[in-house]
Amino acid sequence: MSSRRVTLSDVARHAGVSRTTVSLVLAGRGRELRISQAVEQQVLDAANELGYRPNIVSIGLRTGTTRTIGFVSDTVATTRLAGDMIKGALEAAREQDMMLFIGESEGEADLESGLLQAMHDRQVDGIIYASMFTRSLKVPAALTSGPAVLLNAISEQPCALPAIVPDEVEAGRAAARILLDAGHRNDIHLIGAGPGIHDVPPGALAGVERVTGIREVLGKAKVKIASGRVCPDWQPEYGYQATRELLEHTRPSALICLNDRIAVGAYQALDDFRLKVPAEVSVVSFDDHPVATWIRPQLTTIALPHYELGRKAVDVLFTEIERHRQATTPESRIYRVPMPVRTRDSVAVRA
């Protein structure tokens, strides 16, 4: 079988029409230029029978586009949880007949600079600049020259680029509502951050926003946060240590853990003190890490919408690409993607 690419001339010969007619039909201009429906169908059938595919390079030369998007991140591609952002972006790009070029810097500034330059060298139509965890960052100068969006990040400085992030404030509200709806009014403690909105580990934007939402809902219900314990890193060992220190002084009614890994440590500490989840202590958390369904009882958590974030980034980038073509001002806007509640078995109703 020949591997030669089927051309417009091949389709024209097969359909018995001119190459110009084929070009107009396949460009969707047949009716506009009064090509009969019968001839149009004849061309489409011929293209289908021969397996004709448009030459993207030629189209790019005519239209000034390459039908490609760059996706540059720190460690998204190699992180199991955040990798769904790439899956969402890939699927959204494919639906628009776009190709996604993926590059990962591993947090190295020189490597990142090279990746961004490589994307520009390949004349991608736009760039998604993504972070593995939600944070504020300094936007690289290389992003300001063309269509781009920030994914899972916001700019530290005033910036014309749109940003797509999880709705962490609403997630905090949801966590608080879960406990209020279950009848918890006293002895609610935060593990990982709090009680103030700035009592978080360095760079923990998600912590600031989650605590903001928690405080808002509990405050409106006139429920005081009993305590908050900052963990230097949101890993199980720190959750374990913080919860043990809490349990040495008091018996909580409920814990709001700032992520699921902290909650794993909290479960272990509660077990050390022979306190049962949720019969004696309810636990609610964030992220919907796979561990949330592995531990027992399974953990009620507010999920990071990584797949939806990736899809939204592509949708917003398409809008920015169109703005760039029309030479209109980019829209500096933060798009907040809802974080769904995963109701499981770690919260009990209090009388």
N, C-alpha and C positions, 0 to 999 in steps of 0.2 A: 504493500500500500504506500502511495506517495505521501510524503510529509509536507509537500508544498502547500503554502497557504492559499486558500481560495480567494480570488480577487473579484473586484467589481466586474472586470471584463469577462471572467468565467461565468458569473451570474448572468450577465447580459447575453452571452452566447447561448447559454442554456435556456433562457427565457425568450430568446428571439427578439430582443429589443436593444436599444442603444445603451451605452454605458451611462450616458447622462440621465436617461430615464431611470435606470437602476439607482443611481446616486440620489436622485430626487425622491424616489419612493422610499428608499431606506432611511432617508433623512426626515421622513414624515411630511414631505411637501407635495405629494402626489395630487391631492385634491386641490390644493392651493393653485397649482399650475395646470389644472384641468386634465390630468391623466386619468383615463377611464378606470372605473372600479375593476373591470375585468383584467386590464393590463397590470394594475397595481397588485391584484391577487396573483397573477402570473409570475411577477417578479418575486413576491414573498414566498411563493411555493418553490421557486427555483433556488432562492437563497437557503431555504430550509432543507431542501433535498441535497444541496452541495455542502451543507454545514458551514455556511459563510459566517465569519465573525469580523466585526469592524476592526480596522487597524487603529489601535489606540494612539499610537505615535502620530499618525497622520491627523487624527482628530485633534490631538493636542496642539499640533502646529497650527491648525485652522482656528481653534477656539482659545488658545492660550492656556489650556488646562492639561493636567496629566492624569486626572482621575485617581490621584494618590493622596494619602494622608500620612503624615508622620506621627508616631506615638512614642514620645520620649519620657522615660520615667527613671526613678532611682532604683527601686527593687520590686516593682509591681509584677513583672513577668515571672519572677522566681519565688513569689510569695503565694502560698496556696489560697489564702482567703482573698487577698486583693486581686489575684489573677482573674477573677470574674469580671473585673473592669475591662480587661482586654477582650474577654469573650463577648461582652456586651457591645464594645466598640467594633469588633470584627463583624458581628452579625449586622449591626446597623450600617456599617460601611458596605458590606456585601449587598444589602438590599438596595443600595444606591449605586451599585455597579462601581464601587470604589475599592481600591486596594490599600491595605494598611501596612506601612513599614514600621517595624517595632525596634526600638533601641533602648538599652538599659545602661545607666551610668554607674550603678552601684554606689552612688553618692560622690563620685570623683568629679571634681569641677572640670579638669582638663578633658576627661572622657566625655562629659556632658557637652562641653563646648564643641568638641569634634563631631559628636552625633548631630547636634543642631546644625552645624555647618554642612554635614553630609546630607541632611534632609533638604536644606536650601539648594545644595549643588544638584540634587535630583529633581529640583523644581516641584516639590510636593505642593499641592493646592492649599494646604493648611497644616498646622501642628497642634496636637494635643500634648500638653506638658503636664505630666501626672506625678502624684506623690503616693507612696504606699500607705501612709497614714495622714489623716487630716492635719494640716499645719499651715501657718503663714510663712511666706518665703519671699526672698528677693527675686524678682522676675529677671531672667537673663536678657541682656540687651538684644540678643539675636532673635528674640520673639517679637520685638516691637516693629519689625520691618514687614511683617506680613500677617495674614489671618492666623490667629492662634487662640486657644482657650486653655484655662487652668483647670485641672481635674483633681479633686480632692485636696485643693489648696486655694488659698487666697493671697493676694499680694500684700506685702508689708507697707508698701507705699501706694499713693494714688496711681491708678493704672487703668488703661483703656481696655484691658482684656477682660472678657467675661470669665466667671469662675463657677464651677459646678461642684457642690459639696453636699454631704449628707445633712439633713435637717436635725442637727444634734440638739438644738434647744427644744424642739418639739419632742425629741426622744426622751430628754430629761423630764419633760412634762408627763409623757406617757408612763415612765417608770413610777413617778410619784402618784399618778392616778391609779395605777394598779394596786398600790398599797392602800390608798384611801378607800378605794372601792371594796377592798377586802376587810375594811374595818380597822386598819392600823391608824392610831392617833398619837401614840406615845412610843418612845424608845426606838425611833428610826435613826440608824447610824449609817454614815457613808464610809466606804472602804476604798481607798485609792486617791481621794481628793476631798476637799471641803473642810469645814463647813462653808467658808467663804468662796466666792467665785474665783478668786485668785489664789486659793490654796490648792495648787496643782503642780505636778512636775514641770520642769522647764520645757517650753514648746508644746505643751499639751492643750492645743486649741479645743479639741473635743472635750477635754475635762472642763474647761471654762464654760463651754456652751451647755454641756450636760448638767452641771451644777446650777447654772442659771435657770434652766427649765425646771429642775427639781425644786429649787428655792421658790420660784414663782408660784407653782401649784400648791406646795405645802403652806406657803405664806398666806395665800388666799383662803386656805382652809383653817388658818390659825393653828397650824401644827408646826411645832419647832423641831428643827433637826437636832437630835440629841448630841451628836458629835460627828466629826469628820477626821479621817486619818489619811494623810498624804503618803502615798507610796512612791519612792524614787523612780521606780519602773513598774509598769503594769504587768508583772509576771507572778506566777503562782506563789513563789517563795515570799514575795513581799506582801501579798494578800494574806498568806498564812501568818506571817509575823504580826501584821497590823491587827488581824482578828484575834489572835492569842492575847495581845496586849489589851485589847478591848475587853475580852472575856475575863481577864484577871480582875476587872473592877466592876463589871456590870453584866446583866443578862438582857440582851437586846430583844425587842419584839420582831424587828426586821432589819435587814441589811440591804442597802443599795450599793452594789459593787460597780466600780467604774468600767470594768470590762469582764469578760468571761474567764480570762486567765486568773484574774484576781479572785473571782468567785470560786475557782477550783481550790485555791489556797484557803479561802474562807471555809469551804466545806470541810477541809481537812482539820482546821482548827476547831470547828464546831464539833466534829467527831471526837477529837481529843477530850473535849469537855462533856462528852456524852449528851450533846444537844441535837435533837432531831430536826431535820429540814423536811417539811415545813411545819410539823406539828408544834415545835417550840420556837423556831426562828424561821421566818420567811426570808427568801433571798430573791432579788431581782437584779438583772445585770444588763449589759450592752454587748453588741457585736454579732451574736449568733455564730460564734466560732464553732467548728464541728464538735469541740469538746462539750458544748452545751447539751448535746443529745447523748453523749457517752456517759456522763456522770449520772449518779442516781441519788435522789430523784432528778429527773431531767430539769434543766434550768429554764425558767421564764426569762426571756431576754428581748431586747429591742435590736433588730437586725440591721447591720450595715448593708445598704442596697448596692453592692459593688456592681452587679450586672447592669442595673438601671442607671447608675452613674456613668458607666461606659457608653451606653446607648445615648444618654442625654448629651454627653460631650460631643458626640458625632453630630447630633441634630443641631446643637448650638453652633458648632463649627461650620456647618453648611450655611447657616445664616450669616456668619462672619465672612465666609468666602464670597457670598453674594454682595455683601456690603463693600468688600474690598474691590470687587469688579466694578461696582457702581461709584467707587470713590466717595462713599459716605462714611461718616464717623463711626468707629466701632462702638458697640454698646457696653459700657462698663456696668455690669450687673452681676449679682450673685444669685445663682439658681440653686435652690435648696430642694433636694430630692427626699421624699418621705422615707422614714425608717419604720418598717412594719414590726408590730409586736408579735413575738412567738410565745404564745401562752402554753406553758407546760405544767410542771408539778411542784414547783418550788415555793409557791405562795399559798398560804392557807387563810381561810376566812376567820376573822376574830369576832367574837360575840360582842 
